[in-house]
Amino acid sequence: MTAGDTAVHVPDSRARQREHGRDLRRETPRSALADTGSDADRDPIGILRAQNVDRLAELVPLRRERMSESPFAFYRGAAAVMAADLARTPRTGVEVQLCGDAHLSNFGLFAARDRDLIFDLNDFDETAPGPWEFDLKRLVTSVAILARQLGLGDVDEADAAARTSLAYRIALSRFADMEAAERFFTRISAKRILKVLGRAGLDDDATSAATKTVRKAERNTSERALGKLTAIRADGVRRIVDQPPLTTRVAGWESATADDLFRGYADTLDADAAALLSQFRVTDAVVKVVGVGSVGTRCLLVLTTNADDEALFLQIKEASASVLETHAGAVAEAEPGIRVVRGQRIMQASGDPFLGSLRADNGRSFYVRQFRDKKGGVDPMQLQGADQIAAYAGLCAVALARAHAQSGFAATISGYLGGGRGLGAADHALARFALAYADRNEADHAALIAASETDWYLPAGA
């Protein structure tokens, strides 16, 4: 059964799925979740270098600089490396719509269509159908890497990783038992973050930090960004303020070409969002550096305004083949921009009404989304101790479980993992995987730092 099949075939009943999941243990025992695959013929720097070939050359050094900061930063930018490694590991054969890059920094807060603040996955550049294990292993491993970087010992690293797996497993079992429509409409409110911290018995500083994060996200609107990111020139025209090299000017965005591009994008929106967008015009755009792994891809911050100088900020981000396609055998169902939009709509509990795609005349594919529409998030590096890490990672695990459940095979995966509420065989196996892969990630990070400029910049095979 695959995620692609769900468009045609109705999945089996919950009972039959759970039975099938338990049967899968004979073919792929849960202990196999600890297998990190062979170390032979790995070339992590070569994989990263190959990604540089089609990126903006002037930003490639910044990508290396950001990935060199720490093992966790390296991990954030090395989704392609891990995809290649995961392709060598055992899996059950059950596929769902994947995020493709489900680490702790790719979850956060944003506004639902009804303006409530919710918590969910927020990065879908690598989304594609694939083995559910890939996302869960990437999340659990990010927990171990973070715990190690924050100075926790092996025991606490393993415990935080295992508790993340447990949170996913319990949530997935609960989602599997829900009526399908009820599950579809379930979402995690921002208030859940505060409740989880309270139940975990964490200190007042942690609760206060979470409260500040929520309040900051609520203030993070286009109106506020207008005052912070733009200025009115002497000629009375409002422009985004240049901050090179993080934001640099784009030539030609006031031309009819830009309007044509946006008309094509508007065709991919629902009618209500398209009608609202029609009241705005493109005023300015800059190339904006984002993230760690995305540095060097073509990403634009676009200012649109209406006749009353009200602003709607949009981000246009280049989409290329998912690392799951390039390194792990996933099959693309559409061009990259459409793939990202489709995957995000499947996995998120409440999507961005301005999420759409466009294709440039040069053939490049892009997706479009709102910029800073009540967006915010917890900085994992500010978490303290195993309890805080596990509490936050548990929220991420619940969001991931809900996203995976939308593909219709939650009960199969739940049957395979088991339904106990204490740490079980799968949790311990995934924790062993996470610690072993954290060792590998540290070695890869060291290899990046040691790599010469020639190793980093030359295209693969040159």
Order of alpha helices (4+ residues) and beta strands (2+ residues): alpha-alpha-alpha-alpha-alpha-beta-beta-beta-beta-alpha-alpha-alpha-beta-alpha-alpha-alpha-beta-beta-beta-alpha-alpha-beta-beta-beta-alpha-alpha-beta-beta-alpha-alpha-alpha-alpha
